[in-house]
Amino acid sequence: MKTLRLRLKIVEYLEKNGPQPTNIIQDYLNDTTRHGTTPSQLGNILSKNKEFRKVGTTMKASIISGHYEVQVWGLSTEHGRAE
């Protein structure tokens, strides 16, 4: 129950915009909620709830370290939600 509001915001965002990378989801939550979320909290929400699923990876450019992979998340179809 602790992360219910964040989960509902993520579901709403993914229903409207389709699969999105973790960093974009975090930016959305930090812009639209009062307290936002940390990367580790968001990772736990996305990975431990069956309503979300990994759909792939994408590369993100970084000024310091070059490029790195970021997970792309979508809604699971087994819980009555489609992409």
mmCIF file of the N, C-alpha and C atoms, coordinates in Angstrom:
data_MODEL
# 
_entry.id   MODEL 
# 
loop_
_atom_site.group_PDB 
_atom_site.id 
_atom_site.type_symbol 
_atom_site.label_atom_id 
_atom_site.label_alt_id 
_atom_site.label_comp_id 
_atom_site.label_asym_id 
_atom_site.label_entity_id 
_atom_site.label_seq_id 
_atom_site.pdbx_PDB_ins_code 
_atom_site.Cartn_x 
_atom_site.Cartn_y 
_atom_site.Cartn_z 
_atom_site.occupancy 
_atom_site.B_iso_or_equiv 
_atom_site.pdbx_formal_charge 
_atom_site.auth_seq_id 
_atom_site.auth_comp_id 
_atom_site.auth_asym_id 
_atom_site.auth_atom_id 
_atom_site.pdbx_PDB_model_num 
ATOM 1   N N  . MET A 1 1  ? 0.808  -1.198  0.000   1.00 0.00 ? 1  MET A N  1 
ATOM 2   C CA . MET A 1 1  ? 0.000  0.000   0.000   1.00 0.00 ? 1  MET A CA 1 
ATOM 3   C C  . MET A 1 1  ? 0.857  1.270   0.000   1.00 0.00 ? 1  MET A C  1 
ATOM 4   N N  . LYS A 1 2  ? 2.073  1.139   0.420   1.00 0.00 ? 2  LYS A N  1 
ATOM 5   C CA . LYS A 1 2  ? 2.942  2.300   0.550   1.00 0.00 ? 2  LYS A CA 1 
ATOM 6   C C  . LYS A 1 2  ? 3.170  3.010   -0.789  1.00 0.00 ? 2  LYS A C  1 
ATOM 7   N N  . THR A 1 3  ? 3.242  2.263   -1.849  1.00 0.00 ? 3  THR A N  1 
ATOM 8   C CA . THR A 1 3  ? 3.542  2.855   -3.154  1.00 0.00 ? 3  THR A CA 1 
ATOM 9   C C  . THR A 1 3  ? 2.329  2.850   -4.085  1.00 0.00 ? 3  THR A C  1 
ATOM 10  N N  . LEU A 1 4  ? 1.130  2.744   -3.526  1.00 0.00 ? 4  LEU A N  1 
ATOM 11  C CA . LEU A 1 4  ? -0.079 2.639   -4.340  1.00 0.00 ? 4  LEU A CA 1 
ATOM 12  C C  . LEU A 1 4  ? -0.266 3.843   -5.254  1.00 0.00 ? 4  LEU A C  1 
ATOM 13  N N  . ARG A 1 5  ? -0.097 5.044   -4.742  1.00 0.00 ? 5  ARG A N  1 
ATOM 14  C CA . ARG A 1 5  ? -0.292 6.240   -5.577  1.00 0.00 ? 5  ARG A CA 1 
ATOM 15  C C  . ARG A 1 5  ? 0.719  6.291   -6.723  1.00 0.00 ? 5  ARG A C  1 
ATOM 16  N N  . LEU A 1 6  ? 1.960  5.925   -6.436  1.00 0.00 ? 6  LEU A N  1 
ATOM 17  C CA . LEU A 1 6  ? 2.962  5.918   -7.498  1.00 0.00 ? 6  LEU A CA 1 
ATOM 18  C C  . LEU A 1 6  ? 2.618  4.875   -8.553  1.00 0.00 ? 6  LEU A C  1 
ATOM 19  N N  . ARG A 1 7  ? 2.192  3.679   -8.114  1.00 0.00 ? 7  ARG A N  1 
ATOM 20  C CA . ARG A 1 7  ? 1.818  2.627   -9.064  1.00 0.00 ? 7  ARG A CA 1 
ATOM 21  C C  . ARG A 1 7  ? 0.661  3.082   -9.945  1.00 0.00 ? 7  ARG A C  1 
ATOM 22  N N  . LEU A 1 8  ? -0.333 3.727   -9.354  1.00 0.00 ? 8  LEU A N  1 
ATOM 23  C CA . LEU A 1 8  ? -1.482 4.203   -10.129 1.00 0.00 ? 8  LEU A CA 1 
ATOM 24  C C  . LEU A 1 8  ? -1.068 5.269   -11.141 1.00 0.00 ? 8  LEU A C  1 
ATOM 25  N N  . LYS A 1 9  ? -0.159 6.164   -10.738 1.00 0.00 ? 9  LYS A N  1 
ATOM 26  C CA . LYS A 1 9  ? 0.345  7.186   -11.667 1.00 0.00 ? 9  LYS A CA 1 
ATOM 27  C C  . LYS A 1 9  ? 1.123  6.547   -12.820 1.00 0.00 ? 9  LYS A C  1 
ATOM 28  N N  . ILE A 1 10 ? 1.909  5.509   -12.518 1.00 0.00 ? 10 ILE A N  1 
ATOM 29  C CA . ILE A 1 10 ? 2.678  4.831   -13.562 1.00 0.00 ? 10 ILE A CA 1 
ATOM 30  C C  . ILE A 1 10 ? 1.733  4.132   -14.537 1.00 0.00 ? 10 ILE A C  1 
ATOM 31  N N  . VAL A 1 11 ? 0.719  3.445   -14.015 1.00 0.00 ? 11 VAL A N  1 
ATOM 32  C CA . VAL A 1 11 ? -0.248 2.758   -14.877 1.00 0.00 ? 11 VAL A CA 1 
ATOM 33  C C  . VAL A 1 11 ? -0.947 3.770   -15.783 1.00 0.00 ? 11 VAL A C  1 
ATOM 34  N N  . GLU A 1 12 ? -1.384 4.870   -15.206 1.00 0.00 ? 12 GLU A N  1 
ATOM 35  C CA . GLU A 1 12 ? -2.053 5.916   -15.982 1.00 0.00 ? 12 GLU A CA 1 
ATOM 36  C C  . GLU A 1 12 ? -1.135 6.443   -17.098 1.00 0.00 ? 12 GLU A C  1 
ATOM 37  N N  . TYR A 1 13 ? 0.123  6.678   -16.763 1.00 0.00 ? 13 TYR A N  1 
ATOM 38  C CA . TYR A 1 13 ? 1.085  7.208   -17.736 1.00 0.00 ? 13 TYR A CA 1 
ATOM 39  C C  . TYR A 1 13 ? 1.363  6.202   -18.856 1.00 0.00 ? 13 TYR A C  1 
ATOM 40  N N  . LEU A 1 14 ? 1.554  4.929   -18.499 1.00 0.00 ? 14 LEU A N  1 
ATOM 41  C CA . LEU A 1 14 ? 1.842  3.916   -19.512 1.00 0.00 ? 14 LEU A CA 1 
ATOM 42  C C  . LEU A 1 14 ? 0.627  3.621   -20.382 1.00 0.00 ? 14 LEU A C  1 
ATOM 43  N N  . GLU A 1 15 ? -0.586 3.714   -19.822 1.00 0.00 ? 15 GLU A N  1 
ATOM 44  C CA . GLU A 1 15 ? -1.788 3.533   -20.635 1.00 0.00 ? 15 GLU A CA 1 
ATOM 45  C C  . GLU A 1 15 ? -1.897 4.634   -21.682 1.00 0.00 ? 15 GLU A C  1 
ATOM 46  N N  . LYS A 1 16 ? -1.522 5.847   -21.306 1.00 0.00 ? 16 LYS A N  1 
ATOM 47  C CA . LYS A 1 16 ? -1.637 6.987   -22.213 1.00 0.00 ? 16 LYS A CA 1 
ATOM 48  C C  . LYS A 1 16 ? -0.499 7.035   -23.234 1.00 0.00 ? 16 LYS A C  1 
ATOM 49  N N  . ASN A 1 17 ? 0.724  6.670   -22.821 1.00 0.00 ? 17 ASN A N  1 
ATOM 50  C CA . ASN A 1 17 ? 1.907  6.874   -23.669 1.00 0.00 ? 17 ASN A CA 1 
ATOM 51  C C  . ASN A 1 17 ? 2.577  5.609   -24.170 1.00 0.00 ? 17 ASN A C  1 
ATOM 52  N N  . GLY A 1 18 ? 2.113  4.438   -23.763 1.00 0.00 ? 18 GLY A N  1 
ATOM 53  C CA . GLY A 1 18 ? 2.744  3.194   -24.188 1.00 0.00 ? 18 GLY A CA 1 
ATOM 54  C C  . GLY A 1 18 ? 4.022  2.938   -23.408 1.00 0.00 ? 18 GLY A C  1 
ATOM 55  N N  . PRO A 1 19 ? 4.791  1.921   -23.796 1.00 0.00 ? 19 PRO A N  1 
ATOM 56  C CA . PRO A 1 19 ? 6.033  1.582   -23.081 1.00 0.00 ? 19 PRO A CA 1 
ATOM 57  C C  . PRO A 1 19 ? 7.014  2.754   -23.043 1.00 0.00 ? 19 PRO A C  1 
ATOM 58  N N  . GLN A 1 20 ? 7.637  2.930   -21.881 1.00 0.00 ? 20 GLN A N  1 
ATOM 59  C CA . GLN A 1 20 ? 8.563  4.045   -21.672 1.00 0.00 ? 20 GLN A CA 1 
ATOM 60  C C  . GLN A 1 20 ? 9.782  3.573   -20.894 1.00 0.00 ? 20 GLN A C  1 
ATOM 61  N N  . PRO A 1 21 ? 10.944 4.223   -21.110 1.00 0.00 ? 21 PRO A N  1 
ATOM 62  C CA . PRO A 1 21 ? 12.145 3.897   -20.339 1.00 0.00 ? 21 PRO A CA 1 
ATOM 63  C C  . PRO A 1 21 ? 12.012 4.357   -18.884 1.00 0.00 ? 21 PRO A C  1 
ATOM 64  N N  . THR A 1 22 ? 12.775 3.729   -18.012 1.00 0.00 ? 22 THR A N  1 
ATOM 65  C CA . THR A 1 22 ? 12.727 4.028   -16.583 1.00 0.00 ? 22 THR A CA 1 
ATOM 66  C C  . THR A 1 22 ? 12.984 5.503   -16.303 1.00 0.00 ? 22 THR A C  1 
ATOM 67  N N  . ASN A 1 23 ? 13.954 6.091   -16.957 1.00 0.00 ? 23 ASN A N  1 
ATOM 68  C CA . ASN A 1 23 ? 14.292 7.488   -16.674 1.00 0.00 ? 23 ASN A CA 1 
ATOM 69  C C  . ASN A 1 23 ? 13.160 8.445   -17.059 1.00 0.00 ? 23 ASN A C  1 
ATOM 70  N N  . ILE A 1 24 ? 12.421 8.149   -18.109 1.00 0.00 ? 24 ILE A N  1 
ATOM 71  C CA . ILE A 1 24 ? 11.296 8.991   -18.517 1.00 0.00 ? 24 ILE A CA 1 
ATOM 72  C C  . ILE A 1 24 ? 10.153 8.861   -17.501 1.00 0.00 ? 24 ILE A C  1 
ATOM 73  N N  . ILE A 1 25 ? 9.916  7.639   -17.025 1.00 0.00 ? 25 ILE A N  1 
ATOM 74  C CA . ILE A 1 25 ? 8.881  7.420   -16.005 1.00 0.00 ? 25 ILE A CA 1 
ATOM 75  C C  . ILE A 1 25 ? 9.245  8.174   -14.732 1.00 0.00 ? 25 ILE A C  1 
ATOM 76  N N  . GLN A 1 26 ? 10.508 8.132   -14.335 1.00 0.00 ? 26 GLN A N  1 
ATOM 77  C CA . GLN A 1 26 ? 10.936 8.843   -13.134 1.00 0.00 ? 26 GLN A CA 1 
ATOM 78  C C  . GLN A 1 26 ? 10.779 10.356  -13.307 1.00 0.00 ? 26 GLN A C  1 
ATOM 79  N N  . ASP A 1 27 ? 11.150 10.879  -14.459 1.00 0.00 ? 27 ASP A N  1 
ATOM 80  C CA . ASP A 1 27 ? 10.979 12.313  -14.708 1.00 0.00 ? 27 ASP A CA 1 
ATOM 81  C C  . ASP A 1 27 ? 9.506  12.710  -14.602 1.00 0.00 ? 27 ASP A C  1 
ATOM 82  N N  . TYR A 1 28 ? 8.612  11.881  -15.155 1.00 0.00 ? 28 TYR A N  1 
ATOM 83  C CA . TYR A 1 28 ? 7.178  12.157  -15.083 1.00 0.00 ? 28 TYR A CA 1 
ATOM 84  C C  . TYR A 1 28 ? 6.705  12.178  -13.628 1.00 0.00 ? 28 TYR A C  1 
ATOM 85  N N  . LEU A 1 29 ? 7.095  11.174  -12.852 1.00 0.00 ? 29 LEU A N  1 
ATOM 86  C CA . LEU A 1 29 ? 6.666  11.110  -11.453 1.00 0.00 ? 29 LEU A CA 1 
ATOM 87  C C  . LEU A 1 29 ? 7.212  12.279  -10.646 1.00 0.00 ? 29 LEU A C  1 
ATOM 88  N N  . ASN A 1 30 ? 8.452  12.649  -10.886 1.00 0.00 ? 30 ASN A N  1 
ATOM 89  C CA . ASN A 1 30 ? 9.051  13.754  -10.139 1.00 0.00 ? 30 ASN A CA 1 
ATOM 90  C C  . ASN A 1 30 ? 8.439  15.099  -10.523 1.00 0.00 ? 30 ASN A C  1 
ATOM 91  N N  . ASP A 1 31 ? 7.916  15.213  -11.742 1.00 0.00 ? 31 ASP A N  1 
ATOM 92  C CA . ASP A 1 31 ? 7.281  16.454  -12.177 1.00 0.00 ? 31 ASP A CA 1 
ATOM 93  C C  . ASP A 1 31 ? 5.822  16.554  -11.736 1.00 0.00 ? 31 ASP A C  1 
ATOM 94  N N  . THR A 1 32 ? 5.155  15.425  -11.553 1.00 0.00 ? 32 THR A N  1 
ATOM 95  C CA . THR A 1 32 ? 3.711  15.458  -11.296 1.00 0.00 ? 32 THR A CA 1 
ATOM 96  C C  . THR A 1 32 ? 3.307  15.090  -9.874  1.00 0.00 ? 32 THR A C  1 
ATOM 97  N N  . THR A 1 33 ? 4.226  14.609  -9.061  1.00 0.00 ? 33 THR A N  1 
ATOM 98  C CA . THR A 1 33 ? 3.881  14.290  -7.678  1.00 0.00 ? 33 THR A CA 1 
ATOM 99  C C  . THR A 1 33 ? 4.647  15.207  -6.736  1.00 0.00 ? 33 THR A C  1 
ATOM 100 N N  . ARG A 1 34 ? 4.132  15.334  -5.551  1.00 0.00 ? 34 ARG A N  1 
ATOM 101 C CA . ARG A 1 34 ? 4.713  16.270  -4.594  1.00 0.00 ? 34 ARG A CA 1 
ATOM 102 C C  . ARG A 1 34 ? 6.109  15.864  -4.144  1.00 0.00 ? 34 ARG A C  1 
ATOM 103 N N  . HIS A 1 35 ? 6.288  14.578  -3.829  1.00 0.00 ? 35 HIS A N  1 
ATOM 104 C CA . HIS A 1 35 ? 7.571  14.131  -3.297  1.00 0.00 ? 35 HIS A CA 1 
ATOM 105 C C  . HIS A 1 35 ? 8.423  13.376  -4.300  1.00 0.00 ? 35 HIS A C  1 
ATOM 106 N N  . GLY A 1 36 ? 7.844  12.972  -5.431  1.00 0.00 ? 36 GLY A N  1 
ATOM 107 C CA . GLY A 1 36 ? 8.623  12.260  -6.438  1.00 0.00 ? 36 GLY A CA 1 
ATOM 108 C C  . GLY A 1 36 ? 9.040  10.874  -5.970  1.00 0.00 ? 36 GLY A C  1 
ATOM 109 N N  . THR A 1 37 ? 10.080 10.354  -6.589  1.00 0.00 ? 37 THR A N  1 
ATOM 110 C CA . THR A 1 37 ? 10.573 9.023   -6.267  1.00 0.00 ? 37 THR A CA 1 
ATOM 111 C C  . THR A 1 37 ? 12.069 8.954   -6.544  1.00 0.00 ? 37 THR A C  1 
ATOM 112 N N  . THR A 1 38 ? 12.716 7.969   -5.937  1.00 0.00 ? 38 THR A N  1 
ATOM 113 C CA . THR A 1 38 ? 14.134 7.738   -6.194  1.00 0.00 ? 38 THR A CA 1 
ATOM 114 C C  . THR A 1 38 ? 14.262 6.652   -7.261  1.00 0.00 ? 38 THR A C  1 
ATOM 115 N N  . PRO A 1 39 ? 15.411 6.571   -7.928  1.00 0.00 ? 39 PRO A N  1 
ATOM 116 C CA . PRO A 1 39 ? 15.593 5.513   -8.927  1.00 0.00 ? 39 PRO A CA 1 
ATOM 117 C C  . PRO A 1 39 ? 15.436 4.110   -8.341  1.00 0.00 ? 39 PRO A C  1 
ATOM 118 N N  . SER A 1 40 ? 15.927 3.887   -7.128  1.00 0.00 ? 40 SER A N  1 
ATOM 119 C CA . SER A 1 40 ? 15.822 2.544   -6.542  1.00 0.00 ? 40 SER A CA 1 
ATOM 120 C C  . SER A 1 40 ? 14.381 2.217   -6.170  1.00 0.00 ? 40 SER A C  1 
ATOM 121 N N  . GLN A 1 41 ? 13.644 3.180   -5.655  1.00 0.00 ? 41 GLN A N  1 
ATOM 122 C CA . GLN A 1 41 ? 12.241 2.940   -5.323  1.00 0.00 ? 41 GLN A CA 1 
ATOM 123 C C  . GLN A 1 41 ? 11.445 2.646   -6.594  1.00 0.00 ? 41 GLN A C  1 
ATOM 124 N N  . LEU A 1 42 ? 11.681 3.395   -7.650  1.00 0.00 ? 42 LEU A N  1 
ATOM 125 C CA . LEU A 1 42 ? 10.988 3.171   -8.912  1.00 0.00 ? 42 LEU A CA 1 
ATOM 126 C C  . LEU A 1 42 ? 11.337 1.802   -9.489  1.00 0.00 ? 42 LEU A C  1 
ATOM 127 N N  . GLY A 1 43 ? 12.603 1.426   -9.428  1.00 0.00 ? 43 GLY A N  1 
ATOM 128 C CA . GLY A 1 43 ? 13.021 0.110   -9.914  1.00 0.00 ? 43 GLY A CA 1 
ATOM 129 C C  . GLY A 1 43 ? 12.326 -1.020  -9.171  1.00 0.00 ? 43 GLY A C  1 
ATOM 130 N N  . ASN A 1 44 ? 12.183 -0.868  -7.859  1.00 0.00 ? 44 ASN A N  1 
ATOM 131 C CA . ASN A 1 44 ? 11.478 -1.879  -7.069  1.00 0.00 ? 44 ASN A CA 1 
ATOM 132 C C  . ASN A 1 44 ? 10.002 -1.947  -7.435  1.00 0.00 ? 44 ASN A C  1 
ATOM 133 N N  . ILE A 1 45 ? 9.367  -0.801  -7.610  1.00 0.00 ? 45 ILE A N  1 
ATOM 134 C CA . ILE A 1 45 ? 7.951  -0.786  -7.990  1.00 0.00 ? 45 ILE A CA 1 
ATOM 135 C C  . ILE A 1 45 ? 7.751  -1.492  -9.324  1.00 0.00 ? 45 ILE A C  1 
ATOM 136 N N  . LEU A 1 46 ? 8.581  -1.157  -10.302 1.00 0.00 ? 46 LEU A N  1 
ATOM 137 C CA . LEU A 1 46 ? 8.419  -1.714  -11.645 1.00 0.00 ? 46 LEU A CA 1 
ATOM 138 C C  . LEU A 1 46 ? 8.749  -3.204  -11.694 1.00 0.00 ? 46 LEU A C  1 
ATOM 139 N N  . SER A 1 47 ? 9.759  -3.631  -10.971 1.00 0.00 ? 47 SER A N  1 
ATOM 140 C CA . SER A 1 47 ? 10.195 -5.027  -11.082 1.00 0.00 ? 47 SER A CA 1 
ATOM 141 C C  . SER A 1 47 ? 9.394  -5.988  -10.207 1.00 0.00 ? 47 SER A C  1 
ATOM 142 N N  . LYS A 1 48 ? 8.809  -5.515  -9.120  1.00 0.00 ? 48 LYS A N  1 
ATOM 143 C CA . LYS A 1 48 ? 8.152  -6.419  -8.182  1.00 0.00 ? 48 LYS A CA 1 
ATOM 144 C C  . LYS A 1 48 ? 6.632  -6.477  -8.328  1.00 0.00 ? 48 LYS A C  1 
ATOM 145 N N  . ASN A 1 49 ? 6.053  -5.678  -9.218  1.00 0.00 ? 49 ASN A N  1 
ATOM 146 C CA . ASN A 1 49 ? 4.609  -5.697  -9.442  1.00 0.00 ? 49 ASN A CA 1 
ATOM 147 C C  . ASN A 1 49 ? 4.300  -6.345  -10.780 1.00 0.00 ? 49 ASN A C  1 
ATOM 148 N N  . LYS A 1 50 ? 3.359  -7.264  -10.770 1.00 0.00 ? 50 LYS A N  1 
ATOM 149 C CA . LYS A 1 50 ? 3.049  -8.035  -11.971 1.00 0.00 ? 50 LYS A CA 1 
ATOM 150 C C  . LYS A 1 50 ? 2.294  -7.251  -13.030 1.00 0.00 ? 50 LYS A C  1 
ATOM 151 N N  . GLU A 1 51 ? 1.839  -6.036  -12.687 1.00 0.00 ? 51 GLU A N  1 
ATOM 152 C CA . GLU A 1 51 ? 1.140  -5.243  -13.697 1.00 0.00 ? 51 GLU A CA 1 
ATOM 153 C C  . GLU A 1 51 ? 2.109  -4.569  -14.667 1.00 0.00 ? 51 GLU A C  1 
ATOM 154 N N  . PHE A 1 52 ? 3.400  -4.606  -14.383 1.00 0.00 ? 52 PHE A N  1 
ATOM 155 C CA . PHE A 1 52 ? 4.416  -4.043  -15.269 1.00 0.00 ? 52 PHE A CA 1 
ATOM 156 C C  . PHE A 1 52 ? 5.303  -5.161  -15.800 1.00 0.00 ? 52 PHE A C  1 
ATOM 157 N N  . ARG A 1 53 ? 5.811  -4.971  -17.028 1.00 0.00 ? 53 ARG A N  1 
ATOM 158 C CA . ARG A 1 53 ? 6.736  -5.954  -17.591 1.00 0.00 ? 53 ARG A CA 1 
ATOM 159 C C  . ARG A 1 53 ? 7.797  -5.228  -18.406 1.00 0.00 ? 53 ARG A C  1 
ATOM 160 N N  . LYS A 1 54 ? 8.968  -5.844  -18.462 1.00 0.00 ? 54 LYS A N  1 
ATOM 161 C CA . LYS A 1 54 ? 10.053 -5.308  -19.284 1.00 0.00 ? 54 LYS A CA 1 
ATOM 162 C C  . LYS A 1 54 ? 9.736  -5.619  -20.743 1.00 0.00 ? 54 LYS A C  1 
ATOM 163 N N  . VAL A 1 55 ? 9.881  -4.630  -21.587 1.00 0.00 ? 55 VAL A N  1 
ATOM 164 C CA . VAL A 1 55 ? 9.649  -4.865  -23.009 1.00 0.00 ? 55 VAL A CA 1 
ATOM 165 C C  . VAL A 1 55 ? 10.918 -4.694  -23.832 1.00 0.00 ? 55 VAL A C  1 
ATOM 166 N N  . GLY A 1 56 ? 12.012 -4.294  -23.174 1.00 0.00 ? 56 GLY A N  1 
ATOM 167 C CA . GLY A 1 56 ? 13.274 -4.154  -23.892 1.00 0.00 ? 56 GLY A CA 1 
ATOM 168 C C  . GLY A 1 56 ? 14.216 -3.213  -23.178 1.00 0.00 ? 56 GLY A C  1 
ATOM 169 N N  . THR A 1 57 ? 15.226 -2.777  -23.900 1.00 0.00 ? 57 THR A N  1 
ATOM 170 C CA . THR A 1 57 ? 16.182 -1.816  -23.367 1.00 0.00 ? 57 THR A CA 1 
ATOM 171 C C  . THR A 1 57 ? 16.427 -0.741  -24.410 1.00 0.00 ? 57 THR A C  1 
ATOM 172 N N  . THR A 1 58 ? 16.935 0.370   -23.961 1.00 0.00 ? 58 THR A N  1 
ATOM 173 C CA . THR A 1 58 ? 17.331 1.446   -24.848 1.00 0.00 ? 58 THR A CA 1 
ATOM 174 C C  . THR A 1 58 ? 18.627 2.041   -24.305 1.00 0.00 ? 58 THR A C  1 
ATOM 175 N N  . MET A 1 59 ? 19.344 2.722   -25.135 1.00 0.00 ? 59 MET A N  1 
ATOM 176 C CA . MET A 1 59 ? 20.593 3.346   -24.717 1.00 0.00 ? 59 MET A CA 1 
ATOM 177 C C  . MET A 1 59 ? 20.348 4.804   -24.340 1.00 0.00 ? 59 MET A C  1 
ATOM 178 N N  . LYS A 1 60 ? 20.948 5.231   -23.248 1.00 0.00 ? 60 LYS A N  1 
ATOM 179 C CA . LYS A 1 60 ? 20.860 6.611   -22.807 1.00 0.00 ? 60 LYS A CA 1 
ATOM 180 C C  . LYS A 1 60 ? 22.261 7.200   -22.833 1.00 0.00 ? 60 LYS A C  1 
ATOM 181 N N  . ALA A 1 61 ? 22.375 8.390   -23.378 1.00 0.00 ? 61 ALA A N  1 
ATOM 182 C CA . ALA A 1 61 ? 23.660 9.068   -23.441 1.00 0.00 ? 61 ALA A CA 1 
ATOM 183 C C  . ALA A 1 61 ? 23.931 9.782   -22.126 1.00 0.00 ? 61 ALA A C  1 
ATOM 184 N N  . SER A 1 62 ? 25.186 9.734   -21.699 1.00 0.00 ? 62 SER A N  1 
ATOM 185 C CA . SER A 1 62 ? 25.603 10.410  -20.475 1.00 0.00 ? 62 SER A CA 1 
ATOM 186 C C  . SER A 1 62 ? 26.829 11.250  -20.793 1.00 0.00 ? 62 SER A C  1 
ATOM 187 N N  . ILE A 1 63 ? 26.907 12.398  -20.191 1.00 0.00 ? 63 ILE A N  1 
ATOM 188 C CA . ILE A 1 63 ? 28.036 13.294  -20.456 1.00 0.00 ? 63 ILE A CA 1 
ATOM 189 C C  . ILE A 1 63 ? 29.344 12.694  -19.940 1.00 0.00 ? 63 ILE A C  1 
ATOM 190 N N  . ILE A 1 64 ? 29.292 12.100  -18.761 1.00 0.00 ? 64 ILE A N  1 
ATOM 191 C CA . ILE A 1 64 ? 30.502 11.607  -18.118 1.00 0.00 ? 64 ILE A CA 1 
ATOM 192 C C  . ILE A 1 64 ? 30.897 10.209  -18.592 1.00 0.00 ? 64 ILE A C  1 
ATOM 193 N N  . SER A 1 65 ? 29.930 9.288   -18.609 1.00 0.00 ? 65 SER A N  1 
ATOM 194 C CA . SER A 1 65 ? 30.298 7.891   -18.842 1.00 0.00 ? 65 SER A CA 1 
ATOM 195 C C  . SER A 1 65 ? 29.923 7.356   -20.222 1.00 0.00 ? 65 SER A C  1 
ATOM 196 N N  . GLY A 1 66 ? 29.564 8.185   -21.144 1.00 0.00 ? 66 GLY A N  1 
ATOM 197 C CA . GLY A 1 66 ? 29.227 7.712   -22.481 1.00 0.00 ? 66 GLY A CA 1 
ATOM 198 C C  . GLY A 1 66 ? 27.780 7.287   -22.594 1.00 0.00 ? 66 GLY A C  1 
ATOM 199 N N  . HIS A 1 67 ? 27.545 5.991   -22.832 1.00 0.00 ? 67 HIS A N  1 
ATOM 200 C CA . HIS A 1 67 ? 26.199 5.469   -22.991 1.00 0.00 ? 67 HIS A CA 1 
ATOM 201 C C  . HIS A 1 67 ? 25.965 4.320   -22.015 1.00 0.00 ? 67 HIS A C  1 
ATOM 202 N N  . TYR A 1 68 ? 24.705 4.130   -21.618 1.00 0.00 ? 68 TYR A N  1 
ATOM 203 C CA . TYR A 1 68 ? 24.358 2.987   -20.787 1.00 0.00 ? 68 TYR A CA 1 
ATOM 204 C C  . TYR A 1 68 ? 22.936 2.551   -21.099 1.00 0.00 ? 68 TYR A C  1 
ATOM 205 N N  . GLU A 1 69 ? 22.632 1.288   -20.753 1.00 0.00 ? 69 GLU A N  1 
ATOM 206 C CA . GLU A 1 69 ? 21.317 0.725   -21.040 1.00 0.00 ? 69 GLU A CA 1 
ATOM 207 C C  . GLU A 1 69 ? 20.306 1.113   -19.979 1.00 0.00 ? 69 GLU A C  1 
ATOM 208 N N  . VAL A 1 70 ? 19.069 1.373   -20.428 1.00 0.00 ? 70 VAL A N  1 
ATOM 209 C CA . VAL A 1 70 ? 17.953 1.669   -19.546 1.00 0.00 ? 70 VAL A CA 1 
ATOM 210 C C  . VAL A 1 70 ? 16.814 0.732   -19.930 1.00 0.00 ? 70 VAL A C  1 
ATOM 211 N N  . GLN A 1 71 ? 16.135 0.148   -18.934 1.00 0.00 ? 71 GLN A N  1 
ATOM 212 C CA . GLN A 1 71 ? 15.017 -0.755  -19.193 1.00 0.00 ? 71 GLN A CA 1 
ATOM 213 C C  . GLN A 1 71 ? 13.816 0.033   -19.718 1.00 0.00 ? 71 GLN A C  1 
ATOM 214 N N  . VAL A 1 72 ? 13.079 -0.585  -20.648 1.00 0.00 ? 72 VAL A N  1 
ATOM 215 C CA . VAL A 1 72 ? 11.822 -0.028  -21.139 1.00 0.00 ? 72 VAL A CA 1 
ATOM 216 C C  . VAL A 1 72 ? 10.704 -0.871  -20.536 1.00 0.00 ? 72 VAL A C  1 
ATOM 217 N N  . TRP A 1 73 ? 9.702  -0.207  -19.946 1.00 0.00 ? 73 TRP A N  1 
ATOM 218 C CA . TRP A 1 73 ? 8.625  -0.884  -19.227 1.00 0.00 ? 73 TRP A CA 1 
ATOM 219 C C  . TRP A 1 73 ? 7.289  -0.629  -19.906 1.00 0.00 ? 73 TRP A C  1 
ATOM 220 N N  . GLY A 1 74 ? 6.452  -1.667  -19.907 1.00 0.00 ? 74 GLY A N  1 
ATOM 221 C CA . GLY A 1 74 ? 5.093  -1.568  -20.415 1.00 0.00 ? 74 GLY A CA 1 
ATOM 222 C C  . GLY A 1 74 ? 4.145  -2.217  -19.432 1.00 0.00 ? 74 GLY A C  1 
ATOM 223 N N  . LEU A 1 75 ? 2.865  -2.195  -19.784 1.00 0.00 ? 75 LEU A N  1 
ATOM 224 C CA . LEU A 1 75 ? 1.864  -2.835  -18.930 1.00 0.00 ? 75 LEU A CA 1 
ATOM 225 C C  . LEU A 1 75 ? 1.723  -4.292  -19.308 1.00 0.00 ? 75 LEU A C  1 
ATOM 226 N N  . SER A 1 76 ? 1.525  -5.126  -18.312 1.00 0.00 ? 76 SER A N  1 
ATOM 227 C CA . SER A 1 76 ? 1.337  -6.548  -18.528 1.00 0.00 ? 76 SER A CA 1 
ATOM 228 C C  . SER A 1 76 ? -0.060 -6.790  -19.079 1.00 0.00 ? 76 SER A C  1 
ATOM 229 N N  . THR A 1 77 ? -0.185 -7.694  -20.035 1.00 0.00 ? 77 THR A N  1 
ATOM 230 C CA . THR A 1 77 ? -1.491 -7.996  -20.621 1.00 0.00 ? 77 THR A CA 1 
ATOM 231 C C  . THR A 1 77 ? -2.264 -9.009  -19.795 1.00 0.00 ? 77 THR A C  1 
ATOM 232 N N  . GLU A 1 78 ? -1.609 -9.710  -18.872 1.00 0.00 ? 78 GLU A N  1 
ATOM 233 C CA . GLU A 1 78 ? -2.286 -10.730 -18.079 1.00 0.00 ? 78 GLU A CA 1 
ATOM 234 C C  . GLU A 1 78 ? -3.176 -10.155 -16.974 1.00 0.00 ? 78 GLU A C  1 
ATOM 235 N N  . HIS A 1 79 ? -3.059 -8.867  -16.707 1.00 0.00 ? 79 HIS A N  1 
ATOM 236 C CA . HIS A 1 79 ? -3.872 -8.244  -15.656 1.00 0.00 ? 79 HIS A CA 1 
ATOM 237 C C  . HIS A 1 79 ? -4.958 -7.362  -16.235 1.00 0.00 ? 79 HIS A C  1 
ATOM 238 N N  . GLY A 1 80 ? -5.378 -7.663  -17.450 1.00 0.00 ? 80 GLY A N  1 
ATOM 239 C CA . GLY A 1 80 ? -6.473 -6.917  -18.048 1.00 0.00 ? 80 GLY A CA 1 
ATOM 240 C C  . GLY A 1 80 ? -6.076 -5.584  -18.630 1.00 0.00 ? 80 GLY A C  1 
ATOM 241 N N  . ARG A 1 81 ? -4.805 -5.309  -18.688 1.00 0.00 ? 81 ARG A N  1 
ATOM 242 C CA . ARG A 1 81 ? -4.336 -4.048  -19.252 1.00 0.00 ? 81 ARG A CA 1 
ATOM 243 C C  . ARG A 1 81 ? -3.520 -4.369  -20.493 1.00 0.00 ? 81 ARG A C  1 
ATOM 244 N N  . ALA A 1 82 ? -3.706 -3.575  -21.513 1.00 0.00 ? 82 ALA A N  1 
ATOM 245 C CA . ALA A 1 82 ? -2.960 -3.770  -22.750 1.00 0.00 ? 82 ALA A CA 1 
ATOM 246 C C  . ALA A 1 82 ? -2.099 -2.536  -22.998 1.00 0.00 ? 82 ALA A C  1 
ATOM 247 N N  . GLU A 1 83 ? -1.123 -2.688  -23.873 1.00 0.00 ? 83 GLU A N  1 
ATOM 248 C CA . GLU A 1 83 ? -0.229 -1.562  -24.190 1.00 0.00 ? 83 GLU A CA 1 
ATOM 249 C C  . GLU A 1 83 ? -0.956 -0.514  -24.973 1.00 0.00 ? 83 GLU A C  1 
# 
